[in-house]
Amino acid sequence: MLKYTKDHEWLRLDGDIATVGITSYAQDQLGDLVFVELPSIGATFDQGAALAVVESVKAASDVYAPVTGEVVAVNETVTKEPGLVNSDPTGEGWLFQIRITKKAELDTLLDEAGYQAILD
């Protein structure tokens, strides 16, 4: 089950580890991605902090931490093949994983219906 932010990130929870990427809507708005900058493993971020960048021929956009935590993994494949974020944004196009340190923040995220409501 995915959770979403108003800034168009998604989060998939597995225990206290969250896999994070940008939504299909976000990648569609950006267009074909040409560059992805990922955070460093071990870096810690507060909820809402910018920690990655995705860049297309149209624009560059920050990716924000959906929850507070520590980066425990990054998807190096998307730095070599940014188009994966376009073709499979919630699968192979994931960006990074965070070990969540403030689980209560999960309650501030949107479910699918809540996210769809902000797009309408």
C-alpha positions as CSV (number, residue, x, y, z in Angstrom):
1,M,0.0,0.0,0.0
2,L,1.3,3.4,-1.0
3,K,1.1,6.7,1.0
4,Y,1.5,10.0,-0.7
5,T,2.6,13.6,0.0
6,K,1.1,16.8,-1.4
7,D,4.4,17.3,-3.1
8,H,3.9,14.2,-5.2
9,E,6.2,11.7,-3.5
10,W,5.0,8.2,-2.7
11,L,6.1,6.0,0.1
12,R,5.9,2.2,0.5
13,L,6.4,0.9,4.0
14,D,8.2,-2.3,5.0
15,G,8.6,-2.4,8.7
16,D,10.5,0.8,9.6
17,I,12.0,1.2,6.1
18,A,10.2,3.3,3.6
19,T,10.9,3.1,-0.1
20,V,10.3,6.6,-1.7
21,G,9.8,7.9,-5.3
22,I,7.9,10.4,-7.2
23,T,4.3,9.8,-8.4
24,S,3.2,9.0,-11.9
25,Y,1.5,12.4,-12.0
26,A,4.8,14.1,-11.0
27,Q,6.9,12.3,-13.7
28,D,4.2,13.1,-16.2
29,Q,4.3,16.8,-15.4
30,L,8.1,16.9,-15.6
31,G,8.4,15.0,-18.9
32,D,11.3,12.8,-19.8
33,L,13.9,12.8,-17.0
34,V,17.5,13.3,-18.0
35,F,19.2,13.5,-14.6
36,V,18.6,12.2,-11.0
37,E,20.6,13.3,-8.0
38,L,20.2,11.1,-4.9
39,P,21.0,11.7,-1.3
40,S,24.0,10.1,0.4
41,I,23.5,6.8,2.4
42,G,23.6,7.7,6.1
43,A,22.3,11.2,5.6
44,T,19.5,12.2,7.9
45,F,16.6,14.4,7.0
46,D,13.5,15.9,8.6
47,Q,10.1,15.5,7.1
48,G,9.7,18.0,4.2
49,A,13.4,18.6,3.7
50,A,14.7,18.5,0.1
51,L,17.0,15.5,-0.4
52,A,17.0,14.6,-4.0
53,V,16.6,16.3,-7.4
54,V,15.0,15.0,-10.6
55,E,15.6,17.0,-13.8
56,S,13.9,16.9,-17.2
57,V,14.4,18.8,-20.3
58,K,11.6,21.1,-19.1
59,A,12.5,21.6,-15.4
60,A,14.3,20.5,-12.3
61,S,12.4,19.6,-9.2
62,D,13.3,18.8,-5.6
63,V,12.2,15.6,-4.0
64,Y,11.2,16.0,-0.4
65,A,11.5,13.6,2.5
66,P,8.0,12.3,3.2
67,V,9.0,11.4,6.8
68,T,11.9,12.0,9.1
69,G,14.7,9.5,9.0
70,E,18.0,8.2,7.7
71,V,18.8,7.2,4.1
72,V,19.7,3.5,4.1
73,A,19.7,2.8,0.4
74,V,19.6,4.6,-3.0
75,N,18.6,3.3,-6.4
76,E,21.8,3.9,-8.3
77,T,20.2,2.5,-11.5
78,V,18.1,5.6,-11.9
79,T,21.2,7.8,-12.0
80,K,22.4,5.9,-15.0
81,E,18.9,5.4,-16.5
82,P,16.7,8.4,-15.4
83,G,14.0,7.2,-17.8
84,L,13.1,4.4,-15.4
85,V,11.4,7.0,-13.2
86,N,9.2,7.8,-16.2
87,S,8.5,4.3,-17.2
88,D,8.0,2.7,-13.8
89,P,7.7,5.5,-11.1
90,T,6.3,3.3,-8.4
91,G,8.4,0.2,-9.2
92,E,11.9,0.1,-10.7
93,G,12.0,3.9,-10.7
94,W,12.1,4.2,-6.9
95,L,14.7,6.7,-5.6
96,F,15.8,6.0,-2.1
97,Q,14.9,4.2,1.2
98,I,14.6,5.8,4.6
99,R,14.6,4.2,8.0
100,I,11.8,6.1,9.7
101,T,12.5,7.7,13.1
102,K,9.2,9.4,13.7
103,K,6.4,6.9,12.8
104,A,3.7,9.3,13.9
105,E,4.5,11.3,10.7
106,L,3.0,8.5,8.6
107,D,-0.4,9.7,9.8
108,T,0.2,13.1,8.0
109,L,0.5,11.3,4.6
110,L,-2.3,10.9,2.1
111,D,-3.9,7.6,1.1
112,E,-4.7,7.0,-2.6
113,A,-8.1,8.6,-2.4
114,G,-6.7,11.7,-0.6
115,Y,-4.0,12.1,-3.2
116,Q,-6.4,11.7,-6.1
117,A,-8.5,14.4,-4.5
118,I,-5.7,17.0,-4.6
119,L,-5.1,16.2,-8.3
120,D,-8.7,16.9,-9.3
